Amino acid sequence: MQQQNIRTHQFDNGLTLVVESMGHVQSAAFSLMVPAGSIFDAAGKNGTASVLANLISRGAGDLDARELSSALDNLGLQRSEGPGLTHMSFSGATLAKNISAALPLYGDIVLRPHLPADEFEAAQAGVIQSLRATEDEPRQKIFLELRRRCYDAPWGLPTEGSLADVESLTADDVRAHFETAFRPDEAILGVAGNVDFDEIRDTVGRVFGDWESKPEPEFATAPHGPSQDHIHHDSAQTQIGIAYEAVPYRSPEYYAGWAAVSVLSGGMSSRLFTEVREKKGLCYSIHASLSSLHDDARILCYAGTTTERAQETLDTIMVELKRLGDGIEQDELTRCKARAKSSLVMQQESTMARAGSIARDWYHLGEIRTLNDVGQRIDALTVDTVLDYIHNHPARDFTILTIGPQPLELSQ
């Protein structure tokens, strides 16, 4: 795996620049994380950040919406923006020679957006349509509702918002979120590709250097929902969601925790797929993943099944989650490592993936883990270290949510 050239610079206003020079590629990408995510939505206005993300690129600086879109398209920029829990993210990828022209356009978007009042209803409607589509899709809804029940608010609230809250928003609400939450303090800009660090640093300094620092907005907290719950939905299917505690990305035990989840749900040879779906035919879809916030984390498990087999599906999943502590096989860990290394090789070729990864690393760790470092951490995993993690953090204290015609019972 190639040696990585990563450098950082923090500007006086608090913005941190992280650059990974990748001389073997022809592209460049950026990921800008602005600390203005959905946790800063005002009480009763969950979804403000989501509507803002839909509105913010509709004109900025000296350009109206069409001119701005054309300018970005003329650079061949593949781009996206959207809210996360703690940050609103802007990302783009283009030819390396165009990245210095793209950044000033995003300087206008972030510092000088028009936020046109006559475009507000269209931006709001786009979010409302997406939320209504989720309401009609229990498989998506269960993850949103499971997070409400396993994470305290506002971290458990959906980043896209709540339908009733979004419908009541005004253009003034969205502008207020921008004016209070958009700030360079703790903002992170990751740039990866065939770029020169000094040139990028100077460009970023010119573009974002006059971004004024602001205090972090206050936000209210509240306890999470019940640990066992059911949402009635007339259907022939039942959706099952299970959550339990894990370690966050910043933990020294993170990769052991990742490996434990990968044994459970890392491909068609994983335990949940093999035992629950293949051998018993209990469900049509099943998987688990590790969800990490900055200081907290959960294992989130999902299964979709028929109503008639839902109770047996839940019972069998619980057996497999608890059985993990009885031992794992070397070949299970070997397969996990092989999948991880394949992912690292593919990430090495993607400037977009690297820009996002180095920005997230800085947020979670305050440093960058190179791909070589990640590879070494994965190589160092053994059956014993993974089992130590499982025994230190056993599957227990579950949060269980079901969506379907009838609730299920949790076996003791």
Buried (B, 14 or more C-beta within 10 A) or exposed (E): EEEBEBBBBEBEBBBBBBBBBBEEBEBBBBBBBBBBBBBBBBEEBBBBBBBBBBBBBBBBBEBBBEEBBEBBEEBEBEBEBBBBBBBBBBBBBBBBEBBBBBBBBBBBBBBEBBBBEEBBEEBBBBBBEBBEEBEEEBBEBBBBBBBBBBBBBBBBBBBBBBBEBBBEBBBEBBBBBBEBBBBBBBBBBBBBBBBEBEEBBEBBBEBBBEBEEBEEBEBEEEEBBEBBBBBEBEEEBBBBBBBBBBBBBBBEBBBBBBBBBBBBBBEEEBBBBBBBBEEEEBBEEBBBBBBBBBEBBBBBBBBBBBBEBBBBBBBBBBEBBEEBBEEBEEEBBEBBBEBBBEBBEEBBEBBBBBBBBBBBBBBBEEEBBBBBEBBEBBEEBEBEBBBEBBEEBBBEEBBBBBBBBEBBEEEE
